[in-house]
Amino acid sequence: AGYMRLFLRIGFPGMLMMAVEVWAFEILAIMAGVLPDSVTALSIHAVLMNVNVMLYTAFYGIAVAASIRVGNCLGANAPKKARLASYAALVMTVGLALVFVVLLYTFSGQIPRLFIDDEESVDLASTIMAFWCPFEIVDGLNAVMQGIFRGAGKQKPAAIANVACYYGVGITLSALLAFVFDLGVKGLWWGIGFGILATVLVLALYMLRYWKWDQLAAEAKQRTEQ
């Protein structure tokens, strides 16, 4: 029973961390479906989602590696190595994201044509994709920071940050921009982009303010003994 409680105490917030992100983009799809020109909005949203998910898988790979490395180092009572692993993962993420930014911006006019052939939709998708480029860096950092938090056993604060930022900032701002300011699908993606930015800022501030790597290693040791 004690082991099950420990598993749920770690597993449920970890599940919530990932689910909150996925659900946010599902809500965006629903919102796109109720826009005035829903067919066009959904087609553009689908293009952006396909491209974003494809790039996100690369960041997720780094996140998994960071989670494993940080967790192993903390479990081995090597907090300095855990900190180095987290910083190395973040630097690698920024480097990869910059490559993606250049490619996205350079080919923002051509990529949508792989999915749709309506010129108006292609133009709008290209505009949103070009604007999204800086957020690709933010999205990558968010993915990897989530992995670092999982490796450090800090799923609960990350889950709380995700709920607050994805929904309190991202979805709320998306709704305002899309429906109140009449920006349509462009507003949906601008809003969620700022929601992801808010998540990264909150997680970074939490790490800098509250994380003591020696303490994280001690907590990891305590968990393995339970």
Contacts in CASP RR format, 6 or more apart in sequence:
PFRMAT RR
TARGET T0000
AUTHOR 0000-0000-0000
METHOD contacts of the structure
MODEL  1
AGYMRLFLRIGFPGMLMMAVEVWAFEILAIMAGVLPDSVTALSIHAVLMN
VNVMLYTAFYGIAVAASIRVGNCLGANAPKKARLASYAALVMTVGLALVF
VVLLYTFSGQIPRLFIDDEESVDLASTIMAFWCPFEIVDGLNAVMQGIFR
GAGKQKPAAIANVACYYGVGITLSALLAFVFDLGVKGLWWGIGFGILATV
LVLALYMLRYWKWDQLAAEAKQRTEQ
2 226 0 8 1.000
3 226 0 8 1.000
6 223 0 8 1.000
6 226 0 8 1.000
10 153 0 8 1.000
10 155 0 8 1.000
10 223 0 8 1.000
11 155 0 8 1.000
13 155 0 8 1.000
13 156 0 8 1.000
13 158 0 8 1.000
13 159 0 8 1.000
14 150 0 8 1.000
14 155 0 8 1.000
14 158 0 8 1.000
14 159 0 8 1.000
16 155 0 8 1.000
16 159 0 8 1.000
16 162 0 8 1.000
16 163 0 8 1.000
17 146 0 8 1.000
17 149 0 8 1.000
17 150 0 8 1.000
17 155 0 8 1.000
17 158 0 8 1.000
17 159 0 8 1.000
17 162 0 8 1.000
18 146 0 8 1.000
20 159 0 8 1.000
20 162 0 8 1.000
20 163 0 8 1.000
20 166 0 8 1.000
20 167 0 8 1.000
21 162 0 8 1.000
21 166 0 8 1.000
24 166 0 8 1.000
24 167 0 8 1.000
24 170 0 8 1.000
24 171 0 8 1.000
24 192 0 8 1.000
25 49 0 8 1.000
25 192 0 8 1.000
27 171 0 8 1.000
28 45 0 8 1.000
28 171 0 8 1.000
28 174 0 8 1.000
28 188 0 8 1.000
28 189 0 8 1.000
28 192 0 8 1.000
29 42 0 8 1.000
29 45 0 8 1.000
29 49 0 8 1.000
31 174 0 8 1.000
31 175 0 8 1.000
31 178 0 8 1.000
31 188 0 8 1.000
32 38 0 8 1.000
32 41 0 8 1.000
32 42 0 8 1.000
32 44 0 8 1.000
32 45 0 8 1.000
32 185 0 8 1.000
32 188 0 8 1.000
33 41 0 8 1.000
33 42 0 8 1.000
35 41 0 8 1.000
35 178 0 8 1.000
35 179 0 8 1.000
35 184 0 8 1.000
35 185 0 8 1.000
40 118 0 8 1.000
40 120 0 8 1.000
40 121 0 8 1.000
40 124 0 8 1.000
41 184 0 8 1.000
41 185 0 8 1.000
43 115 0 8 1.000
43 116 0 8 1.000
43 118 0 8 1.000
43 121 0 8 1.000
44 112 0 8 1.000
44 116 0 8 1.000
44 121 0 8 1.000
44 124 0 8 1.000
44 125 0 8 1.000
44 128 0 8 1.000
44 185 0 8 1.000
45 185 0 8 1.000
45 188 0 8 1.000
45 189 0 8 1.000
46 115 0 8 1.000
47 111 0 8 1.000
47 112 0 8 1.000
47 115 0 8 1.000
47 116 0 8 1.000
47 125 0 8 1.000
48 125 0 8 1.000
48 128 0 8 1.000
48 129 0 8 1.000
48 132 0 8 1.000
48 189 0 8 1.000
50 115 0 8 1.000
51 104 0 8 1.000
51 111 0 8 1.000
51 129 0 8 1.000
52 132 0 8 1.000
52 139 0 8 1.000
55 100 0 8 1.000
55 104 0 8 1.000
55 136 0 8 1.000
55 139 0 8 1.000
56 139 0 8 1.000
56 140 0 8 1.000
56 143 0 8 1.000
58 96 0 8 1.000
58 100 0 8 1.000
59 93 0 8 1.000
59 96 0 8 1.000
59 97 0 8 1.000
59 139 0 8 1.000
59 140 0 8 1.000
59 143 0 8 1.000
59 144 0 8 1.000
60 143 0 8 1.000
62 89 0 8 1.000
62 92 0 8 1.000
62 93 0 8 1.000
62 96 0 8 1.000
62 143 0 8 1.000
62 144 0 8 1.000
63 89 0 8 1.000
63 143 0 8 1.000
63 144 0 8 1.000
63 146 0 8 1.000
63 147 0 8 1.000
63 148 0 8 1.000
64 147 0 8 1.000
65 89 0 8 1.000
66 85 0 8 1.000
66 86 0 8 1.000
66 89 0 8 1.000
66 144 0 8 1.000
66 147 0 8 1.000
66 148 0 8 1.000
66 151 0 8 1.000
67 147 0 8 1.000
67 148 0 8 1.000
67 150 0 8 1.000
67 151 0 8 1.000
68 151 0 8 1.000
69 82 0 8 1.000
69 85 0 8 1.000
69 89 0 8 1.000
70 82 0 8 1.000
70 85 0 8 1.000
70 86 0 8 1.000
70 147 0 8 1.000
70 148 0 8 1.000
70 151 0 8 1.000
70 152 0 8 1.000
71 82 0 8 1.000
71 151 0 8 1.000
71 152 0 8 1.000
71 153 0 8 1.000
71 220 0 8 1.000
73 79 0 8 1.000
73 81 0 8 1.000
73 82 0 8 1.000
73 85 0 8 1.000
73 217 0 8 1.000
74 82 0 8 1.000
74 151 0 8 1.000
74 152 0 8 1.000
74 213 0 8 1.000
74 216 0 8 1.000
74 217 0 8 1.000
74 219 0 8 1.000
74 220 0 8 1.000
75 217 0 8 1.000
75 220 0 8 1.000
75 221 0 8 1.000
75 224 0 8 1.000
77 217 0 8 1.000
77 220 0 8 1.000
77 221 0 8 1.000
78 217 0 8 1.000
79 213 0 8 1.000
79 214 0 8 1.000
79 216 0 8 1.000
79 217 0 8 1.000
80 213 0 8 1.000
82 152 0 8 1.000
82 213 0 8 1.000
82 216 0 8 1.000
82 217 0 8 1.000
83 213 0 8 1.000
86 148 0 8 1.000
89 144 0 8 1.000
89 148 0 8 1.000
90 141 0 8 1.000
90 144 0 8 1.000
90 145 0 8 1.000
90 148 0 8 1.000
93 140 0 8 1.000
93 141 0 8 1.000
93 143 0 8 1.000
93 144 0 8 1.000
94 137 0 8 1.000
94 141 0 8 1.000
97 136 0 8 1.000
97 137 0 8 1.000
97 139 0 8 1.000
97 140 0 8 1.000
97 141 0 8 1.000
98 137 0 8 1.000
100 136 0 8 1.000
101 133 0 8 1.000
101 134 0 8 1.000
101 136 0 8 1.000
101 137 0 8 1.000
104 111 0 8 1.000
104 129 0 8 1.000
104 130 0 8 1.000
104 132 0 8 1.000
104 133 0 8 1.000
104 136 0 8 1.000
105 130 0 8 1.000
105 133 0 8 1.000
108 126 0 8 1.000
108 129 0 8 1.000
108 130 0 8 1.000
108 133 0 8 1.000
109 122 0 8 1.000
109 126 0 8 1.000
109 129 0 8 1.000
111 126 0 8 1.000
111 129 0 8 1.000
112 121 0 8 1.000
112 122 0 8 1.000
112 125 0 8 1.000
112 126 0 8 1.000
112 129 0 8 1.000
113 122 0 8 1.000
116 122 0 8 1.000
116 125 0 8 1.000
124 185 0 8 1.000
124 186 0 8 1.000
127 186 0 8 1.000
128 185 0 8 1.000
128 186 0 8 1.000
128 189 0 8 1.000
131 186 0 8 1.000
131 189 0 8 1.000
131 190 0 8 1.000
132 189 0 8 1.000
132 193 0 8 1.000
135 193 0 8 1.000
135 196 0 8 1.000
135 197 0 8 1.000
138 193 0 8 1.000
138 196 0 8 1.000
138 197 0 8 1.000
138 200 0 8 1.000
139 193 0 8 1.000
139 196 0 8 1.000
141 200 0 8 1.000
142 196 0 8 1.000
142 199 0 8 1.000
142 200 0 8 1.000
142 203 0 8 1.000
145 158 0 8 1.000
145 200 0 8 1.000
145 203 0 8 1.000
145 204 0 8 1.000
145 207 0 8 1.000
146 158 0 8 1.000
146 162 0 8 1.000
146 203 0 8 1.000
148 207 0 8 1.000
149 155 0 8 1.000
149 157 0 8 1.000
149 158 0 8 1.000
149 203 0 8 1.000
150 158 0 8 1.000
152 211 0 8 1.000
152 216 0 8 1.000
152 220 0 8 1.000
153 216 0 8 1.000
153 219 0 8 1.000
153 220 0 8 1.000
153 223 0 8 1.000
154 211 0 8 1.000
154 216 0 8 1.000
157 206 0 8 1.000
158 203 0 8 1.000
161 199 0 8 1.000
161 202 0 8 1.000
161 203 0 8 1.000
161 206 0 8 1.000
162 199 0 8 1.000
164 202 0 8 1.000
165 195 0 8 1.000
165 196 0 8 1.000
165 198 0 8 1.000
165 199 0 8 1.000
165 202 0 8 1.000
166 192 0 8 1.000
166 195 0 8 1.000
166 196 0 8 1.000
166 199 0 8 1.000
169 191 0 8 1.000
169 194 0 8 1.000
169 195 0 8 1.000
169 198 0 8 1.000
170 191 0 8 1.000
170 192 0 8 1.000
170 193 0 8 1.000
170 194 0 8 1.000
170 195 0 8 1.000
170 196 0 8 1.000
170 198 0 8 1.000
171 192 0 8 1.000
173 190 0 8 1.000
173 191 0 8 1.000
173 192 0 8 1.000
173 194 0 8 1.000
173 195 0 8 1.000
174 187 0 8 1.000
174 188 0 8 1.000
174 189 0 8 1.000
174 190 0 8 1.000
174 191 0 8 1.000
174 192 0 8 1.000
177 183 0 8 1.000
177 184 0 8 1.000
177 186 0 8 1.000
177 187 0 8 1.000
177 188 0 8 1.000
177 190 0 8 1.000
177 191 0 8 1.000
178 184 0 8 1.000
178 185 0 8 1.000
178 186 0 8 1.000
178 187 0 8 1.000
178 188 0 8 1.000
181 187 0 8 1.000
183 190 0 8 1.000
END
